[in-house]
Amino acid sequence: MKKNYISIFLMVIVFLVFFTLSGLANFIKVTTEVANISMMPNSESEIVGKALEGDIFKCLNDKDEWIEIEMFSSDSRYIHSSLVKVLTGGVSAPFSNDICPKLIERLEEAKEESLTESDVKSQNVLFDRYVLDIFHEFELQPVLYLIAVNRCIEGSGSKIGQRPTVSPKESVISKEKEEKSLVKEKHSKEIDNIPQIIRNNAKTKWGNNIEMVNYEVDQQMNAYNWYISEDRYSNILSNARSKWGNNFEMVKYEYEEQVSAYEWIDEYNNYPNIMSKAISKWGNNYTMVKYDYEEQVNAYKWLQKNKDKNPKAFNYAISKWSDNYVMVKYEFEEMNK
């Protein structure tokens, strides 16, 4: 029976990607039909969204009777602890690549709407509310946000550039900091006409809405001025520019997300073999390298604690999946049901 179950699972995985979420983070699952998401950890706080039963979020902290969760904008919000349960171990959530075009379109609409319908202080609140509604519409888990967006943008089979394996004593990405900046020279000829390109793009986007055209131009020019002054990680900046072109707001966002993951990777490389494999798989997409590394490390640690409960099952799983510890853990758990 177990073999049949595993065979069915492997057939389904051809059509759906099952993201196993565990890692160095904790997760909470909503247990009531509707749970209010509050701006602050108190009952008088503004309600900024509504989670539905079964929704899973990344848990950042437990503050008295309130659970601090991470939203799509990376801002912290709060759910009362009586409305959720803490998940022990990993969770798996399905994701179909077929929804990517429509999902990205809807997320872009959410971003535009949050910009047009609010002031700067409440943009993230609206963005989080709209994205949560979109994820409910697509029946996606909120905790999947980052991995789903990356998967849709890069493509499910993309390796985004191969990188060589490094020795345990060598910093995984230390050479990045030594490379000289070429990106400014590459785009230096665009300096004179970028303002006009930005204005033309804003007119195409907003038509006769002069107020929004001017707002878009201001936002993009601020991001562009940041772009031409940024001189830290030239390769990451160049990749972000190649990906997003003249959308300098997204260039800046992409760069900051990648740099944050990049610096984390350089600091937390405690399992160099796992890190090398993640880098080989995802190349210079550091947000995905970090995610893959955390998932594999968590599964590896879990296996070390539990493998002696059924050595035969563990040996079978490790012989089948080798150093893919997420799948070793899954196989091991299935054989122990």
BELNORFEN-V117022 format. One record per residue. RES is the residue in one letter. SS is DSSP state (helix for helix, strand for strand, loop for the rest). OMEGA is omega in whole degrees, -180 to 180 (NA if undefined). NEAR is the number of other ideal C-beta (glycine too) atoms within 12 Angstrom. Layout:
BEGIN
<<RES	SS	OMEGA	NEAR> <RES	SS	OMEGA	NEAR>>
END
This chain:
BEGIN
<<M	loop	-180	10> <K	helix	179	17> <K	helix	178	13> <N	helix	180	11> <Y	helix	180	17> <I	helix	179	24> <S	helix	178	14> <I	helix	179	15> <F	helix	-178	22> <L	helix	175	20> <M	helix	-179	12> <V	helix	-175	16> <I	loop	175	22> <V	loop	-175	14> <F	loop	-179	16> <L	loop	173	21> <V	strand	177	27> <F	strand	179	25> <F	strand	178	34> <T	strand	-175	36> <L	strand	178	38> <S	loop	166	34> <G	loop	-172	33> <L	loop	179	25> <A	loop	172	27> <N	strand	-179	29> <F	strand	175	34> <I	strand	-180	40> <K	strand	-179	31> <V	strand	-175	36> <T	loop	178	23> <T	loop	-175	20> <E	loop	177	13> <V	strand	179	19> <A	strand	178	34> <N	strand	173	27> <I	strand	-174	39> <S	strand	178	30> <M	loop	-177	27> <M	loop	-177	19> <P	loop	174	24> <N	loop	-173	16> <S	loop	179	16> <E	loop	-175	10> <S	loop	177	18> <E	loop	175	18> <I	strand	-174	22> <V	strand	179	30> <G	strand	180	36> <K	strand	176	24> <A	strand	-180	39> <L	strand	180	29> <E	loop	-179	17> <G	loop	178	26> <D	loop	179	39> <I	strand	179	37> <F	strand	172	43> <K	strand	-179	37> <C	strand	-179	34> <L	strand	-175	23> <N	strand	177	21> <D	strand	-176	19> <K	strand	-178	20> <D	loop	-178	14> <E	loop	-174	17> <W	strand	177	30> <I	strand	177	36> <E	strand	-179	29> <I	strand	177	45> <E	strand	179	29> <M	loop	-174	35> <F	loop	179	38> <S	loop	-174	30> <S	loop	174	21> <D	loop	177	26> <S	strand	173	28> <R	strand	-171	41> <Y	strand	173	38> <I	strand	180	47> <H	strand	-174	29> <S	helix	180	24> <S	helix	-175	17> <L	helix	-176	28> <V	strand	169	33> <K	strand	178	24> <V	strand	-179	23> <L	strand	176	28> <T	loop	-176	13> <G	loop	-176	21> <G	loop	173	32> <V	strand	179	33> <S	strand	-179	30> <A	strand	-178	31> <P	strand	177	24> <F	strand	180	33> <S	loop	179	26> <N	helix	-177	25> <D	helix	-177	16> <I	helix	-172	27> <C	helix	-177	24> <P	helix	-179	16> <K	helix	-180	18> <L	helix	-180	29> <I	helix	178	25> <E	helix	-179	16> <R	helix	179	27> <L	helix	176	35> <E	helix	176	25> <E	helix	179	21> <A	helix	179	32> <K	helix	-179	32> <E	helix	-179	26> <E	helix	179	21> <S	helix	178	28> <L	helix	-174	28> <T	helix	-172	23> <E	loop	-175	18> <S	loop	171	22> <D	loop	-174	13> <V	helix	-174	15> <K	helix	-176	12> <S	helix	-179	19> <Q	helix	-179	25> <N	helix	179	28> <V	helix	180	30> <L	helix	-180	29> <F	helix	180	34> <D	helix	-179	36> <R	helix	-179	33> <Y	helix	-178	32> <V	helix	177	37> <L	helix	177	37> <D	helix	179	26> <I	helix	-180	32> <F	helix	173	35> <H	helix	179	23> <E	helix	-179	18> <F	loop	-178	29> <E	loop	178	18> <L	loop	175	38> <Q	loop	179	35> <P	helix	-178	44> <V	helix	-180	39> <L	helix	-167	37> <Y	helix	-174	38> <L	helix	-178	35> <I	helix	180	33> <A	helix	180	36> <V	helix	178	33> <N	helix	-179	33> <R	helix	-180	33> <C	helix	-178	30> <I	helix	-174	28> <E	helix	-176	27> <G	loop	-172	17> <S	loop	-178	25> <G	loop	-175	10> <S	loop	174	20> <K	loop	171	21> <I	loop	176	28> <G	loop	179	20> <Q	loop	176	15> <R	loop	-179	26> <P	loop	175	14> <T	loop	-180	18> <V	loop	179	23> <S	loop	-178	14> <P	loop	-176	15> <K	loop	-177	9> <E	loop	176	17> <S	loop	-173	22> <V	loop	-174	39> <I	loop	-175	35> <S	helix	-177	18> <K	helix	179	17> <E	helix	-175	28> <K	helix	-177	20> <E	helix	-175	12> <E	loop	-179	19> <K	loop	-177	15> <S	loop	176	23> <L	loop	-171	15> <V	helix	-179	27> <K	helix	177	20> <E	helix	-177	14> <K	helix	-175	17> <H	helix	-174	26> <S	helix	-179	14> <K	helix	-177	10> <E	helix	-173	22> <I	helix	-176	17> <D	helix	-175	10> <N	helix	178	15> <I	helix	179	28> <P	helix	180	21> <Q	helix	177	18> <I	helix	180	23> <I	helix	179	32> <R	helix	179	23> <N	helix	178	18> <N	helix	179	25> <A	helix	178	31> <K	helix	178	19> <T	helix	-177	16> <K	helix	-171	26> <W	helix	176	23> <G	loop	-176	12> <N	loop	177	11> <N	loop	-174	16> <I	helix	-179	14> <E	helix	-180	15> <M	helix	176	22> <V	helix	-179	23> <N	helix	178	17> <Y	helix	179	24> <E	helix	180	32> <V	helix	180	29> <D	helix	-179	22> <Q	helix	-178	31> <Q	helix	180	35> <M	helix	175	26> <N	helix	179	20> <A	helix	179	30> <Y	helix	178	34> <N	helix	173	19> <W	helix	-176	22> <Y	helix	-176	36> <I	helix	179	26> <S	helix	-178	15> <E	loop	-174	25> <D	loop	-177	18> <R	loop	-173	20> <Y	loop	-171	31> <S	helix	-179	27> <N	helix	179	30> <I	helix	179	37> <L	helix	-180	36> <S	helix	178	28> <N	helix	179	28> <A	helix	179	36> <R	helix	179	32> <S	helix	-177	22> <K	helix	-171	26> <W	helix	175	26> <G	loop	-176	21> <N	loop	172	31> <N	loop	-171	28> <F	helix	173	38> <E	helix	180	35> <M	helix	174	28> <V	helix	-179	34> <K	helix	-180	29> <Y	helix	-180	26> <E	helix	-179	36> <Y	helix	-176	35> <E	helix	177	26> <E	helix	-179	31> <Q	helix	179	39> <V	helix	179	30> <S	helix	179	21> <A	helix	-179	34> <Y	helix	-179	37> <E	helix	176	25> <W	helix	-179	24> <I	helix	-178	39> <D	helix	-177	27> <E	helix	-170	16> <Y	loop	-179	24> <N	loop	-178	30> <N	loop	179	20> <Y	loop	-171	27> <P	helix	180	22> <N	helix	177	23> <I	helix	179	33> <M	helix	-179	37> <S	helix	179	28> <K	helix	179	29> <A	helix	179	41> <I	helix	178	38> <S	helix	-178	26> <K	helix	-170	29> <W	helix	177	34> <G	loop	-176	25> <N	loop	170	39> <N	loop	-170	37> <Y	helix	177	39> <T	helix	179	39> <M	helix	174	37> <V	helix	-180	37> <K	helix	-179	38> <Y	helix	-179	38> <D	helix	-180	38> <Y	helix	-179	38> <E	helix	-179	36> <E	helix	-179	38> <Q	helix	180	39> <V	helix	180	32> <N	helix	179	30> <A	helix	179	39> <Y	helix	-180	33> <K	helix	179	24> <W	helix	-179	28> <L	helix	179	34> <Q	helix	-179	19> <K	helix	-170	15> <N	helix	-173	23> <K	helix	-178	27> <D	helix	178	13> <K	helix	178	16> <N	loop	-176	20> <P	helix	-179	16> <K	helix	179	15> <A	helix	179	26> <F	helix	-179	27> <N	helix	178	18> <Y	helix	-177	21> <A	helix	-178	31> <I	helix	178	26> <S	helix	-178	15> <K	helix	-172	20> <W	helix	176	25> <S	loop	-175	15> <D	loop	170	26> <N	loop	-170	25> <Y	helix	176	38> <V	helix	180	37> <M	helix	174	29> <V	helix	-180	31> <K	helix	180	37> <Y	helix	-180	34> <E	helix	-179	34> <F	helix	-180	36> <E	helix	180	30> <E	helix	-179	27> <M	helix	180	27> <N	loop	178	19> <K	loop	NA	13>>
END
